[in-house]
């Protein structure tokens, strides 16, 4: 019973504190459905020794960490340093953050000229889960365009209602922003205009392959939010304040 309680505490810590070896081990272990006792047994160590390895990994037995990595089916570096290709958002939140609305003009400024965003839409039968697909996009006037495979997941039909989202987070400061466009899909067919767009920086499909369908998102609404630190002279507000 005590082992089960310790497992529960380890899982809670792993979800709220990033960066420590013990947290990474706990997340990887739970992903495989192992108890802490089972991990220790498979790695050829006692439960007490496992705790020591987790909490003193920086100056502890590298062979023990290597045995843990083999049992957890990951490279050793993923335990000691974390994944080099981990998704953003692993830094700490900014102290006293403020969530502030962006004007439409500021939203377009944040989008810049091109980048990576996510297109979201409903596909298939009514009530089915929406699809969200990453695409590399261009800003063309007051619209978003991208190239894709007409048979692929991002090949949204003309006339469909979609959402398009782009965001950025600074891992060091905890600051960030997001921009959301909702609107309608068009399939532009002006060959000369598309030739001009296709020569722009960022127009080439990152996924490669033959991608002949141009998709334009014509927004009906543009909104955005930015996370910034609270200024010294600002009053404290509740979480529901705009």
HELIX and SHEET records of a PDB file:
HELIX    1   1 UNK A    2  UNK A   16  1                                  15    
HELIX    2   2 UNK A   21  UNK A   31  1                                  11    
HELIX    3   3 UNK A   36  UNK A   42  1                                   7    
HELIX    4   4 UNK A   47  UNK A   55  1                                   9    
HELIX    5   5 UNK A   57  UNK A   59  5                                   3    
HELIX    6   6 UNK A   62  UNK A   72  1                                  11    
HELIX    7   7 UNK A   76  UNK A   80  1                                   5    
HELIX    8   8 UNK A  104  UNK A  111  1                                   8    
HELIX    9   9 UNK A  191  UNK A  198  1                                   8    
SHEET    1   A 7 UNK A  97  UNK A 101  0                                        
SHEET    2   A 7 UNK A 213  UNK A 229 -1                                        
SHEET    3   A 7 UNK A 143  UNK A 148 -1                                        
SHEET    4   A 7 UNK A 131  UNK A 140 -1                                        
SHEET    5   A 7 UNK A 114  UNK A 121 -1                                        
SHEET    6   A 7 UNK A 161  UNK A 169 -1                                        
SHEET    7   A 7 UNK A 176  UNK A 186 -1                                        
END                                                                             
